[in-house]
Amino acid sequence: MAGKTVLVAACALIDVDGRVLICKRPQGKHLAGLWEFPGGKVEDGETPEECLIRELEEELGIEVTHACLAPFVFTSHVYETFHLLMPLYLCRRWTGVVLAKEHEALAWVKPDKLGDYPMPPADEPLVAWLRDLL
């Protein structure tokens, strides 16, 4: 038994050159040093889209609207103490400049190179979808 299910929303920001933004988890956090898609835990009473609008502003300093978030795929992964359910949204339009406010580093990566970056187990299946469909 994996324990409770945690809903986390993630976003693949895609720039004009077709690159996807990934963020390096900072030291001191669970899975530190691994690369992930920006996003975070959906809070009580919040939709995944509302979560992403909040998290992208907090983590990256950008504004995203609900209309710019397109549901893409999801991943389901059992960690030792919880089950993670994570929808991934695509976003090609935002306002502001992307800054690493909470992450150790940021990287804009072509979809076929995402596999070169170590990621948490839950994020890995998303890479194949992005590579194959972008």
Backbone torsions as a table, in degrees:
resi	resn	phi	psi	omega
1	MET	NA	132.9	-173.8
2	ALA	-90.2	-5.9	-175.6
3	GLY	88.3	-159.5	-174.5
4	LYS	-74.3	156.5	177.1
5	THR	-88.3	131.1	178.4
6	VAL	-110.8	127.8	178.7
7	LEU	-97.2	119.2	179.6
8	VAL	-124.7	131.0	177.2
9	ALA	-99.6	138.1	179.6
10	ALA	-129.2	158.3	-176.7
11	CYS	-135.1	133.9	171.1
12	ALA	-98.8	99.1	174.4
13	LEU	-75.7	130.3	-177.1
14	ILE	-120.2	122.7	-178.7
15	ASP	-86.3	178.9	-175.8
16	VAL	-63.8	-20.3	178.6
17	ASP	-92.0	5.7	178.9
18	GLY	79.8	13.4	178.3
19	ARG	-88.1	151.7	-178.7
20	VAL	-109.1	138.0	178.6
21	LEU	-83.6	130.3	169.8
22	ILE	-125.6	154.1	-173.4
23	CYS	-125.6	138.6	-179.8
24	LYS	-90.7	124.9	-179.4
25	ARG	-65.4	133.9	-176.6
26	PRO	-73.9	158.3	176.1
27	GLN	-58.8	146.0	179.4
28	GLY	91.7	-12.6	177.5
29	LYS	-99.5	155.7	174.3
30	HIS	-55.4	135.1	-178.9
31	LEU	62.6	34.1	179.9
32	ALA	-56.7	143.3	177.3
33	GLY	87.2	-12.0	177.7
34	LEU	-87.8	156.0	-179.3
35	TRP	-95.6	141.9	-177.4
36	GLU	-144.3	168.8	172.0
37	PHE	-85.4	143.1	-179.3
38	PRO	-64.3	153.5	-179.9
39	GLY	149.1	-160.7	-179.7
40	GLY	178.5	-176.0	-176.7
41	LYS	-69.1	132.8	176.4
42	VAL	-76.4	123.4	-178.5
43	GLU	-83.2	160.7	178.8
44	ASP	-54.7	134.6	178.2
45	GLY	77.7	8.1	-176.9
46	GLU	-113.5	142.0	173.9
47	THR	-85.7	162.1	176.1
48	PRO	-57.5	-37.2	179.2
49	GLU	-66.0	-43.5	177.1
50	GLU	-61.8	-39.1	177.2
51	CYS	-59.5	-47.6	-178.4
52	LEU	-65.5	-40.6	177.7
53	ILE	-58.1	-44.7	179.1
54	ARG	-67.6	-50.0	-175.8
55	GLU	-65.2	-40.0	-179.2
56	LEU	-66.0	-33.2	175.9
57	GLU	-71.1	-44.9	-178.8
58	GLU	-66.2	-45.1	-174.0
59	GLU	-82.6	-36.1	-170.0
60	LEU	-122.2	-9.0	178.6
61	GLY	73.0	25.0	179.9
62	ILE	-116.7	156.0	176.8
63	GLU	-104.4	131.7	177.9
64	VAL	-129.2	141.4	176.1
65	THR	-102.0	160.1	179.4
66	HIS	-55.0	-40.7	-176.9
67	ALA	-65.3	-20.6	-178.8
68	CYS	-88.7	-4.8	-178.3
69	LEU	-99.8	114.5	-179.7
70	ALA	-108.2	118.2	176.6
71	PRO	-58.2	137.2	-174.8
72	PHE	-120.4	-73.2	178.8
73	VAL	-144.7	176.6	173.2
74	PHE	-137.7	162.4	175.2
75	THR	-126.8	150.6	178.2
76	SER	-131.1	121.7	-175.6
77	HIS	-140.6	136.9	177.7
78	VAL	-97.1	115.4	170.7
79	TYR	-92.9	177.7	-176.5
80	GLU	-58.9	-41.4	-171.8
81	THR	-113.2	-2.9	179.9
82	PHE	-159.0	164.6	175.5
83	HIS	-107.0	128.8	-179.2
84	LEU	-103.3	127.0	172.3
85	LEU	-115.6	119.9	-172.1
86	MET	-134.4	104.8	170.9
87	PRO	-74.5	141.6	176.2
88	LEU	-111.9	127.8	178.4
89	TYR	-107.5	151.6	172.3
90	LEU	-101.6	144.0	178.0
91	CYS	-144.8	123.6	179.9
92	ARG	-112.0	-6.2	-178.1
93	ARG	-132.7	130.8	176.0
94	TRP	-153.9	167.1	178.6
95	THR	-114.2	135.4	179.3
96	GLY	107.2	178.1	-179.3
97	VAL	-106.5	131.2	-179.2
98	VAL	-69.5	123.0	179.4
99	LEU	-128.1	147.8	176.8
100	ALA	-84.8	86.3	-179.0
101	LYS	-83.4	-30.0	-176.9
102	GLU	-127.2	-6.3	-177.3
103	HIS	-105.8	158.8	178.8
104	GLU	-69.7	-34.7	-179.1
105	ALA	-161.1	162.5	175.2
106	LEU	-126.4	151.6	175.9
107	ALA	-145.6	134.4	172.0
108	TRP	-96.1	118.5	-169.1
109	VAL	-129.0	135.9	173.3
110	LYS	-63.5	141.4	-177.0
111	PRO	-52.3	-35.9	-178.4
112	ASP	-75.1	-5.1	178.1
113	LYS	-107.9	-2.2	-178.7
114	LEU	-60.0	-32.0	179.6
115	GLY	-66.3	-12.1	178.2
116	ASP	-78.6	-8.6	-176.6
117	TYR	-108.9	128.1	178.4
118	PRO	-67.0	129.7	-176.7
119	MET	-128.0	159.6	173.0
120	PRO	-59.6	151.3	-177.8
121	PRO	-54.1	-35.5	-178.7
122	ALA	-67.9	-29.1	-177.5
123	ASP	-81.0	-26.8	-172.9
124	GLU	-55.4	-44.4	179.9
125	PRO	-62.3	-26.5	-178.9
126	LEU	-67.7	-29.4	-179.0
127	VAL	-60.1	-43.5	-179.2
128	ALA	-63.5	-40.9	178.1
129	TRP	-62.2	-45.7	-179.9
130	LEU	-64.7	-42.3	-179.6
131	ARG	-63.1	-43.0	-175.2
132	ASP	-78.4	-28.3	-172.6
133	LEU	-110.7	-7.1	177.7
134	LEU	-99.2	NA	NA
